Amino acid sequence: MKREEYLNTVKFKGNGRVLCNVFINYRIFKENEEELKKVIEKCPNVNVGFERDTSREKENKRRDNWGCLWHYPGDYLDGQVIEFPLENWDNFKDYKPPASKDYQDWNKLRRDVLELRKKGELVSLGVEHGFFFLRLTYLRRFENLMIDIAEGKKELDILIDIVTDYWCDVIKRFVELKPDIIHFGDDLGMQTSLPISPISWRKYIKPSYKKIFSIARENEIEVYLHTDGYIVDIIPDLIETGVTVLNPQDLVNGLDNIERLVKGKICIDLDIDRQNITFFGTPKDIEEHILNCIRKLGSPKGGLMLVFGAYPGIPIENLKSVILAMEKYNNYWCKK
């Protein structure tokens, strides 16, 4: 990725071009390879990648470094936790969290970063998806965590400190490598609301977000946050914690809300709808939606990117329409 163009877009110093990314589940790509290649060739301004984690190709189970057992259904899809190491608080006294030094191969990462820097490319590092709020659900089970929050369990405060300290240590190691941006992913919303009240979110989650993100921001590193679901009630809080690129879902949160709360304040990497228009709409519906997103949230100085994830079930014509519309309108603001 072109480092200068990306960072200029993030910092509102760009030329107005909307950076567009499409990530396609590998099963979809293989089933429609020739057709998709033809479209990709026509769309040089859209970055198209393929989700191909071979460990998720076939159904399997795997335990992560926190002790959570995951079930992956196959077809390169994400999984879900089926065994929760702290489902019972009685296990807490013997629980040993992972060490940050074991998060990954730090020597290899250092070499990879040096190689990117030599090439003049964007140095982007990232943590695992579900790094904080979701991690608490993976450890405790969703229902138990909701009760913990409602009852104000003292054990939850201790667990939150453990997870916070772990990620602070990881981010400090990242900072030593001087990346341009660090990516975080944590799905905070449900379909029409937060799973907990905004007051509870500010009490239990916000302080840790701020502590973790501030390590990056104090070193002038951009903070990217992906979060699925409805987050309208806490968007100003997310900005306060240090997020500089927010990746929200478009229709779930509403374009008007995103325009009101985010546009011009921090960069938006808009997650294009995967539930309605791109699945059930026509190619014309899709083109009009992409154009509307760019008109409403873009600017001549940048501050907007678009991203779309294609998963099994999407009509191939609709996937092609997303790519074609992004190619057609990514330079809309360049002419203004």
KALINFEN-V728248 format. One line per field, one symbol per residue. psi: psi as a letter, one per 30 degrees, with the letter a starting at -180 (. if undefined). burial: 1 if it has 16 or more other C-alpha atoms within 10 Angstrom, else 0. A space follows every 10 residues. Layout:
BEGIN
psi: ???
burial: ???
END
This chain:
BEGIN
psi: kjeeeeeeee ghgagfkjkk kkkkkeeeee fheeeeeeee ffifgkjklk jijffgelkl kkklffgkkk kkfaggllal kfkjfhekff fefgkjllkf fgeajeeeee eeeeeeeefg lkjklllkkh fdeeeeeeef keeeeeeeee fhkeeeeeee eeeeeeeeee eeeeeffhle kkkkkjjfla egllflleee efefeeeeee eeefeeefgh kkjkjkjlaj gefgeeeeee fgkfjkilkd eefkeeeeee fekfelkkjk jkkgedefef lleeeeeeee eeeeeefllf gbgklkkkkk lkfkkeeeee eeeeeeeegf gefff.
burial: 0010111111 1111111111 1111111110 0000010001 0010111101 1100011000 1000011111 1110111010 1011111000 0000000001 0000000000 0010000000 1111111001 1111111111 1101100110 0000010011 0011111111 1001101111 1111111110 0011100100 1001110111 1111111000 1111111111 1111101110 1111111111 1110100110 1111111111 1111001110 0010011011 1011001111 1111111111 1000110111 1111111111 111100
END
